[in-house]
Amino acid sequence: MSDIIRNKKIITFLYLGIIAIILLCAFLFSVKGKKEDVAIVLNGNEYYKLSLNNDYVDEGFSIKINNKEIDLENVDYKIKENVNKEVIGQYEVDYEINYDDKIYKAKRYVEVVDDVKPDIIVNQDYVAKYYCKKKDKLNIDYQAEDNYDGIITDKVVVDVKDDHVSLSVKDSAGNESKKEVPIKIINDEDAAIITLNGKELIYLAVGDEYKEEGASLTDGCGKDSNESLNISGTVDTSTPGEYLIKYSYVSASGLETIKNRKVIVYEKHSNTHNVNEERVIYLTFDDGPGMYTEELLDILKKYDVKATFFVTNQFKKYTHLIKREYEEGHAIGVHSLTHKWNIYRSVATYVKDFNDMNQIIYDYTGERVSIFRFPGGSSNTVSKKYSTGVVKAIASKMSKNGYVYFDWNVDSEDAAGANSEKIINNVINGINSRKSSVILMHDIKRSTVSSIETIIKYALDNGYTFKTLMVNSQTCHHSINN
Ligand SMILES: [Zn+2]
């Protein structure tokens, strides 16, 4: 091969190579220069409704470049959200994507809503209606509770129909619950009612006399019955223990009605401790005044026992009883104006609720008070849902302002639904095991007010002294958990 031909070939190759490189560069440049279409596509809804207390799970997003979804592993991104599932409100979720040195942003809106209906609790299967009492108000025992508003029994609307009673209630978010309780018409003759004379639960010290007070029998119309009751059971007052007296009646149609009385015989301990070992009881009643407060005040008056009331303005019809509590020598403390958990949103919201309640106390008594009890106690953790560290901050702020709070060291468990018997046992066991007892009770509970006389008698029998809480009383604090 000659050199000339060889050189020509090399030159042709070089030309072709240069052209190829130029074409490639032009191609690459055109690709690079073309505007890319970057889109952030949210999975799920842009406006998202989250039910209160449900976990928020972000559904994520995808990125499309020129309509082609790309792998998120090769993308730098941040998702910022501060959704508080326990507090109703609007929250934002921010997405920030860094792709090819450019920042792209997107937003999702999360609304935490209360869509949970309140509960209506009815403690009976039917409403009894007697032939002779048709026009009377029917006796129905109910309570309404809401996941967000707390107890809303006073908001229940009761509608008596021919064959049922309809109850309905709405929470503050507008969720409505309805309940129907059938009305049962009861034959007067079968509807025997046994009413015990005296108490259903009696505490007696060893050596005390048990006096059978008997019971009365009426028909469904409340008319005294001539039929006689069968009473069985005995009480040995020389031996400590529990005794049951049974009252029963069998109607002509064979229906049996039974009522029991429990008698507890205990040993007296009043002379086992001397004056230097004074045993003190602070009865404390929260959440009222309410429908049972007057009855409670009557009992306290009868025994000249003073208690401490941590008051609220939940049951406005009864709020005025703060005046009677005060005038009869009981101590008053602030519990809460509204007794809603959302007072724990901040120190400021708590203090406002506190001051508003203290103003009401002032309106009725002419005095502002310096003692208080936290709704839920200082150890409550529910407040965490509203604001972290808020109880600690409130406690510190309140103490700086000269306010003193009290928790308790004996829980009657009345708020948890204990019946009278359980309340009495809890309190008596509690006071027996300590020298100074601060007892948690609620004057808005029927069972509490029914048990208080027995508790007072027992305590007086055993040499306890009742006192009221004051700013300089021995502190009784739980540990703060939030
Ligand atoms: Zn309370």
Boltz pocket constraint, residues with backbone or C-beta under 6 A from the ligand:
constraints:
  - pocket:
      binder: B
      contacts: [[A, 286], [A, 287], [A, 335], [A, 339], [A, 374], [A, 375], [A, 376]]
      max_distance: 6.0
